[in-house]
Amino acid sequence: MIRSDNRLADLPMTPVECLRCHATVRVRKSSWQQTSIQWDEAGARACLERRTALGRGELRAADFPTCAGLRESIDRAVVSGRMPVAEG
Amino acid sequence: MTMTTGSEVRAIEAAAAPKRFARGWHCLGLADRFRDGKPHPVRAFGQKLVVFQSGDGRLNVLDAYCRHMGGDLSQGTVKGDEIACPFHDWRWGGDGRCKQIPYARRVPLRARTAAWPTLDQDGMLFVWNDPEGNPPREQETPPRIEGALDDGWTDWIWYETTVESNVREVIDNVADMAHFFYVHFNFPTYFKNIFEGHVAAQHMNGKAREDTRPHVEGTPRYLGNTSVAAYYGPSFMTDELTYKYEDMDIRTTLINCHYPIDESSFVLQYGIIVRKQAGLDEEAAMEVATTQAEYVKRGFEQDVEIWKNKARIDNPLLCEEDGPVYQLRRWYEQFYVDVADIRPEMVERFEYELDTTKPNEIWQKQVEENLAAQAAAADRAPVA
């Protein structure tokens, strides 16, 4: 049985909705630069950028970078205070 | 003086390593090694296997023990398309069926042994291990390696070593940024993991460390490297590794792969190819490959030194500057359960970008201190 990450006890993940495609993912940030993103299947299906990038068949799923729309949505959530950051 | 006891102390918890072996493709080594017309014994997955090339050129993998009276087929002889047992000359085909018993009128019913699906690709031999006995999963076919068996690249330089640890220790490295500085004397400046499906990727950039790999006067200055590495399944990692020098970039592909001998030991293998280019002819590229392979070899020796002394730990205590060790292990778990029991969270996409600000600040200071100490020691050293 895999245990849960001890760091989640201090700060759990927060749902963030992408402003572009409305995919919802769970996000955790320990600092402005650090970001953890947990996708589920519905979110991955909803992401337009992902579909376009992987649809061409040249990119492997694990090489697809964080989509720009989601990155921006997370940044905005942090700036607006909806998304907590472990340390300021 | 007070003793810390009871609830103040964090206990290391660890269940025994699984008895089951991971489902997936495992590389047994360079395919050419097995093409000498002789049977080869391989201890893997808690068993003994025999690898042989049949007359039709195919590489086959069978359970090493003959179903007749238990003779060791790896001590036998290849005869045509079959492996002949040294005990009574029973002939076994690569499909696991007994084809012939020279001294008998007919082969008994159900004369079938365990045959392992094989894949001969890019100069490497793979076997599919599956505790459920299913055929290989199509989406998990190992990726083609750019440059393998290509004239524009060097041949494989390949090493193999046996490690007396459970294989999970090597997997953990995928998410472990800080050990690259402390164990391998690298200097990671960027680090990101992406786990999705059966792939676990690690994107890492690093810069040169003058204290551990000083620049040699008259040679091009090494600046750093970029690395895109990914495990495809439980045991086969490719790493597109570019070394950046002031005058050129050198592109290499590194393979890191392993197969379990049993639950407490595994065979670790690594191979490297280097792209030839302007300013890097055949001989020079081969020299780079040999040199880099030596670094990789030393790197794994540094890991092994840690592994053989460390405790197995299921509840690592992580700080915010560590990578996603738990999520990596959750991904890895998919290969140890039946396909029907793979839970969504084992395969759903997970991204983790590390903040290297604090580690880099501390490491830079450490490098400068090391350099100052080296300079001071050089000043003190008597002139020969």
Interface residues (C-beta under 8 A of the other chain):
Chain A: M1 I2 R3 S4 D5 N6 R7 S30 S31 W32 Q33 Q34 T35 S36 I37 Q38 W39 D40 E41 A44 R60 A61 A62 D63 F64 T66 A86 E87
Chain B: A15 P143 I194 F195 E196 G197 V199 A200 A201 V228 A230 D314 N315 P316 L317 L318 C319 E320 P324 V325 Y326 Q327 R329 R330 E333 P344 E348 R349 F350 E351 Y352 E353 L354 D355 T356 T357
